[in-house]
Amino acid sequence: MTKDRLLWADDEIDLLKPHILFLEEKGYEVMTTTNGQDALDLCRKQFFDLVFLDENMPGLSGLETLNAIKDILPSLPVVMITQNEEEDIMNQAIGNKIADYLLKPVNPMQMWLTIKKNVHKDEIIQDTTTSTFQQNFTILGKLISEAGSCESWMDVYKKIVRWEIELEQTKTGMEDVIKQQKMEANRLFARFIQENYLDWTKQPECRPLMSPDLFRTKVFPLLDSGEKVFFILIDNFRFDQWQIIKPLLGDQFSIDESIYFSLLPTATQYARNAIFFRSDAAANPATVS
């Protein structure tokens, strides 16, 4: 098995022998140099998983070396180590997309942690996600089998979508497992709808939020209070797709997230147009021209 290879550039590298021995005992191959130019030459000739770079070295400074490394290897993680706490130095280093920033004196555990964050992050996330899902598999199965209300089914759906996304993104190999749970949930949810849907159409005041109710409950109150409202309707837009793009909007908007039930049948022309039906005629919907 190939060892992860680290490069450490520091003009006082001889004083750091205990740190190097610690990392070697953890299974890493550590190459060292005392200046930025040699660090650059080594990066051109060999592959490294991570570089530790002293900010204050003779010749090329740490920042100059960092810029040069990023020119040739933009994705190589570089960890800046410095005694300098000046904000300008930190900003320059962060602006050049360093992987981490450590202040001297560093200790071996600090360095091991930053290696884990930058070299083994995907592996750790994958292992943790797999373990957590395995622990929650039985709990989720129990929630599916016991779901008996609209709120509990919404909770089940959110959890299934969350695990679908996490397992797919981390490539754990557990995707088929959550797919089977989703199929079982779909079967039981269909039974739940079959048992309750007719009552919802007869008693609008007792039903969960449904598409004909959206304007009355979500849009009109905002308009009545003087709010400016943009109503955006995206056809065939699933909740899992929304979860993927939601982080892109989270920095700019406060998100109040609600799930509602569509009218049946859920073919596009019914499900979409149901939003524009008269909310007081849901038992016998009629389009409004």
C-alpha positions in Angstrom: 0.0 0.0 0.0 1.4 3.4 -1.1 2.1 5.8 1.8 0.8 9.3 1.6 3.7 11.6 0.8 4.2 15.0 2.6 6.6 17.8 1.8 7.8 20.1 4.6 9.7 23.3 3.8 11.2 25.1 6.8 14.6 26.7 7.2 14.8 25.2 10.7 13.8 21.7 9.6 16.5 20.1 11.8 14.7 21.3 14.9 11.5 19.6 13.7 12.8 16.1 13.7 10.5 14.9 16.5 7.4 16.1 14.5 8.7 14.3 11.4 9.3 11.1 13.3 5.7 11.3 14.7 4.3 11.6 11.2 6.4 8.8 9.9 5.2 6.6 12.7 1.7 7.4 11.6 2.5 6.0 8.2 3.4 9.0 6.2 6.5 9.5 4.0 7.9 12.9 4.8 10.3 14.7 2.5 12.0 17.9 3.8 13.7 21.0 2.4 15.0 24.2 4.0 13.9 26.7 1.3 11.1 27.6 -1.1 13.1 27.1 -4.3 13.9 23.5 -3.4 10.3 23.0 -2.5 9.2 24.2 -5.9 11.7 21.9 -7.6 10.5 18.9 -5.7 6.8 19.7 -6.5 7.7 19.8 -10.2 9.4 16.4 -10.0 7.3 14.4 -7.5 3.7 14.0 -6.4 2.8 15.1 -2.8 -0.5 14.8 -1.0 0.1 17.9 1.1 2.8 20.5 1.7 3.7 22.2 5.0 5.2 25.6 4.2 7.0 27.9 6.6 6.0 31.5 6.0 9.4 33.0 6.9 12.2 31.5 4.9 15.3 33.0 3.3 15.2 33.5 -0.4 11.6 32.8 -1.6 9.2 33.6 1.2 6.5 31.3 2.2 3.9 33.4 0.4 6.0 33.6 -2.8 6.5 29.8 -2.7 2.8 29.3 -2.1 1.9 31.4 -5.2 4.4 29.5 -7.3 3.1 26.1 -6.1 -0.4 27.2 -6.9 0.6 28.2 -10.4 1.9 24.7 -11.2 -0.4 22.6 -8.9 -3.6 24.5 -8.1 -5.3 21.6 -6.3 -2.3 20.6 -4.1 -3.2 21.3 -0.4 -0.7 23.7 1.2 -0.6 24.4 4.9 1.1 27.7 6.0 3.0 27.6 9.3 4.1 30.9 10.7 5.0 32.9 13.8 3.5 36.0 12.2 0.0 36.9 13.4 -0.4 40.0 11.3 -3.8 40.1 9.6 -2.3 41.1 6.2 -0.2 38.0 6.1 -3.1 35.8 7.0 -5.3 37.5 4.4 -2.8 37.0 1.7 -2.3 33.3 2.6 -6.1 32.7 2.8 -6.6 34.6 -0.5 -4.2 32.3 -2.1 -6.4 29.4 -1.1 -4.2 27.7 1.6 -5.7 24.5 3.0 -4.9 25.5 6.6 -3.0 28.1 8.7 -1.0 27.0 11.8 0.8 29.2 14.3 4.1 28.3 15.8 4.9 26.4 17.9 2.9 23.6 16.3 2.5 20.3 17.9 2.3 16.9 16.1 -1.4 16.3 16.8 -2.2 19.7 15.2 -0.4 18.6 12.1 -2.0 15.2 12.1 -5.4 16.8 12.3 -4.8 19.1 9.4 -3.5 16.1 7.3 -6.7 14.2 8.2 -8.8 17.2 7.2 -7.1 17.7 3.8 -5.8 14.3 2.8 -8.3 11.9 4.3 -11.4 14.0 4.4 -13.4 12.0 1.8 -12.4 8.7 3.3 -13.4 9.8 6.8 -16.7 11.2 5.6 -17.5 8.0 3.6 -16.7 5.8 6.7 -18.7 8.0 9.0 -21.7 8.3 6.7 -21.8 4.5 6.2 -21.5 3.9 10.0 -24.2 6.5 10.8 -26.6 5.2 8.1 -26.2 1.6 9.4 -27.0 2.9 12.9 -30.1 4.7 11.6 -31.3 2.0 9.2 -33.4 0.2 11.8 -34.7 3.5 13.2 -35.8 4.7 9.7 -37.4 1.3 9.0 -39.4 1.7 12.2 -40.5 5.2 11.3 -41.7 3.9 7.9 -43.7 1.1 9.4 -45.3 3.2 12.1 -46.0 6.4 10.0 -49.7 7.1 10.4 -50.0 10.9 9.9 -49.2 13.5 7.3 -46.5 14.9 9.6 -44.9 11.6 10.2 -44.8 10.8 6.4 -43.3 14.2 5.7 -40.6 13.4 8.3 -40.0 10.0 6.7 -39.7 11.6 3.3 -37.2 14.2 4.4 -35.0 11.5 6.1 -35.1 9.3 3.0 -34.1 12.2 0.7 -31.3 13.2 3.1 -29.8 9.7 3.1 -30.3 9.3 -0.7 -28.2 12.5 -1.2 -25.6 11.7 1.4 -25.0 8.1 0.3 -24.9 9.1 -3.4 -22.4 11.9 -2.8 -20.1 9.9 -0.6 -20.3 6.7 -2.8 -20.6 4.4 0.2 -22.0 1.5 -1.8 -25.2 1.6 0.4 -27.3 3.3 -2.3 -29.3 0.1 -3.1 -30.2 -0.2 0.6 -31.8 3.2 0.8 -33.5 2.5 -2.5 -35.2 -0.6 -1.1 -36.3 1.3 2.0 -37.8 4.0 -0.3 -39.7 1.4 -2.2 -41.2 0.0 1.0 -42.0 3.6 2.1 -43.7 4.2 -1.2 -45.8 1.1 -0.8 -47.0 2.0 2.7 -47.5 5.7 1.8 -49.7 4.7 -1.2 -51.8 2.7 1.3 -52.0 5.8 3.6 -53.2 8.0 0.7 -55.7 5.4 -0.3 -57.2 5.3 3.2 -57.3 9.1 3.7 -57.5 11.0 0.4 -61.3 10.8 0.0 -61.8 12.4 3.4 -59.4 15.2 2.6 -61.5 16.1 -0.4 -64.7 16.1 1.7 -63.3 18.0 4.6 -60.9 20.7 3.4 -60.6 22.1 6.9 -59.2 18.9 8.3 -56.7 18.0 5.5 -53.0 18.7 5.3 -51.7 21.5 3.2 -52.5 20.7 -0.5 -51.8 22.4 -3.8 -55.2 24.3 -4.0 -54.5 25.8 -0.6 -51.1 27.3 -1.4 -52.3 30.8 -2.5 -54.8 31.1 0.4 -52.3 30.0 3.1 -48.9 31.0 1.8 -49.3 33.8 -0.8 -52.3 35.9 0.0 -51.3 36.6 3.7 -48.1 38.1 2.5 -49.8 40.2 -0.1 -52.3 41.4 2.5 -49.5 42.5 4.8 -47.9 44.5 2.0 -45.1 42.2 1.1 -43.7 42.0 -2.4 -44.0 38.4 -3.6 -42.5 36.5 -6.4 -44.3 33.2 -7.1 -42.0 30.9 -9.0 -43.5 27.6 -10.2 -40.9 25.0 -11.4 -42.5 22.0 -13.2 -41.4 18.5 -12.2 -39.1 19.8 -9.5 -38.5 17.2 -6.8 -37.7 17.7 -3.2 -34.2 16.1 -3.5 -33.4 18.4 -6.4 -34.4 21.4 -4.2 -32.1 20.1 -1.4 -29.2 20.2 -3.8 -29.6 23.8 -4.9 -30.9 25.1 -1.5 -27.3 25.8 -0.2 -26.7 28.1 -3.2 -29.6 30.3 -2.0 -29.0 30.0 1.7 -26.5 32.9 1.9 -28.9 35.3 0.2 -32.3 34.3 1.5 -34.1 33.1 4.7 -35.8 29.9 3.7 -39.1 28.8 5.2 -39.6 25.3 3.8 -42.9 23.6 3.7 -44.1 20.3 2.0 -47.6 20.0 0.6 -49.7 17.3 -1.0 -50.7 17.4 -4.6 -54.1 16.6 -6.0 -54.6 13.2 -7.6 -53.9 12.2 -10.3 -50.5 13.7 -10.3 -50.0 13.9 -14.0 -48.4 17.3 -14.9 -51.5 19.0 -16.1 -53.4 18.2 -12.9 -50.6 18.6 -10.3 -49.3 21.9 -11.7 -52.7 23.5 -12.5 -54.1 22.5 -9.1 -52.2 25.3 -7.6 -54.3 27.8 -9.4 -57.7 26.1 -8.5 -60.1 27.9 -6.3 -59.1 26.9 -2.7 -62.8 27.0 -1.6 -63.8 24.6 -4.3 -61.3 21.9 -3.6 -63.9 19.2 -3.2 -65.0 19.9 -6.7 -62.2 21.8 -8.3 -62.8 24.2 -11.2 -60.1 26.2 -13.0 -60.2 29.9 -12.9 -59.7 31.7 -16.2 
